[in-house]
Amino acid sequence: MLEDHPVENARVCPECGKVQYPRIEPCVIAVICRGKEILLLRHAQRNQDIWCCLAGFVEAGESLEQALRREVKEETGLEIGNIRYAGSQSWPFPDQLMVGFYADYAGGDIVLQESEILEAGWFRTDNLPPHPSPGSISWNLIHFMPITNE
């Protein structure tokens, strides 16, 4: 069993001394904006008690923007545009680098990918359902979202 490295953000084998650095898998995470509302989701497999931003892994050969468009379409059936970088946060154990974006709703009706998403809905930022805590990129995206005047 690997143990925490005493100095680095890594794990070390106590038997042979081999240092294992975390693999980072890029993920996109986004707040989709529709006027003064944002799209939040409840996931089928995790965090079922909170509403989160849409997120998913980047596939080989995709740009971050392509991955975001694909994930939004797959999980909600919606089209997006005006994708803007917002920040990033690493979660080295297990292995994710979350790259955050804002995107504008560009069309479509919500059609859920039921194997992934329990519910999705549009919420005003002054009337949010239970959502991630401070310290997470999801919380930052939700609370520092630029509001449009639509």
N, C-alpha and C positions, 0 to 999 in steps of 0.2 A: 504494500500500500504506500502510495506517495505521501510525503509530508510537505508542509509549507517550507519554502526556502527561507533561511534566516534573514536575508537582505533583499532579495529580488522578488518581483511579482511572478513567482514560478513555484513549481513543486519539484521535489528532489526524491530520488529513490534512496532509502536508507541503506540498502544492500550494496548497490554498485556506485552510488553517487551521481548517476546521470540526472541532469537538470532538464526538466520538461517545462517549456514555455507554453503559455496558452495559445491555442489557435484562435484566430479571430475570423468569424464569419460575418460578412456585412449584411445588415438588415436595414430596411427603410421603415420609417415610422412617420405618420403625418396627421395633421389636423386638416380636414377638408372644410373649407369655409363656404357658406352660402349666405351672403349678406351678413347679418349679425348672428347667424347660427353656425354651429359647428357639428360635424358628424362624429358621434361616439358609438362604440360597439361593446357588446358583451360577448366574450369568447365562449365557445362550446367546451373547450378542453381545460381552460385555466382561468383564474380570476373571475369566476362567474358572478361574484357579488359586486364587482365594480365595472364601470363603463370606461373604456380605454380608447386611445387613438388606434387607427388602423395601422397594422405593421405586418411585415413579412420579409422573408429572406430574398436576397439577390441571387438570381441564378447565373451560372457561368455564361459569359458573353453578353450579359445585360449591362446597360448603364444604370445608375441609381434611379434616374428619371423613368427609364423603361420599366424597371422593376416596380416602381410606385404605381405607374399607370396600370400595369398588369395586375398587381395585388388588389388595387381598388376595384377594377373591373371584375376580377374573379370573386372577391368576397362580398361585393355590394351591387354589382351591375352598373355602377355609375361611371360617368366619364369625368375627367378632370383636366384642368389647364392651369396656366400661370403658376408653375411649380417653382417654389422659392426655398433655397437652403435656409435652415434655421439653427442648426447646431448638431452636436453629436455627443454620445456618451458610450463608453465601453462597459461591458459586463464580461470581464475576462474569464470568469468561472461561472457559467459553463463556457461560453465562447463567442459572444456577440459584440459587434460594434454597431450600435444603433445610430443611423444617420437620419436626422430629423428634417422635415419639410413642412411648409404650408402649401396648399394647393387650393384652387378655386373649383367649386362645382361647375361643371360644364354641360351637364345634361343627364337624363335618364331617371328611372325610378329605382328605388331600392329593391333589389332582388337578392336575398341572402344565399350565400354558400352555406347551407345548413350544417355541413360537417365541420365547419370552422366557426360560424357565427350564430349565436342564439338570437340576438336582437341588434338592431341598429336604429338610430334616430337622430333627429336634428335638435340641438339644444342651444338656448341662449346662454352666454357666459354668466349672466346674472341669475340663472336658474339651472345649475348643473346637478346631475345625479351623482351618487357616490362614484368617485374617480380616484386615480392613483395619488399617492402622497407626495409632498414636497421632497425634492431630491432626485426624482426620476425625470427623464427627458419627457415623458408623457405629461407630467404635471406642468413642466416648463412650457411645453407647446400649448397646452390648454390655457394657461394663465398669462402668457405673454403674447398671445395671439393678436396680430393687428386686426382691428375691427374696421370693416368698411362702412360706408354710409348708406348702403342699399336698404 
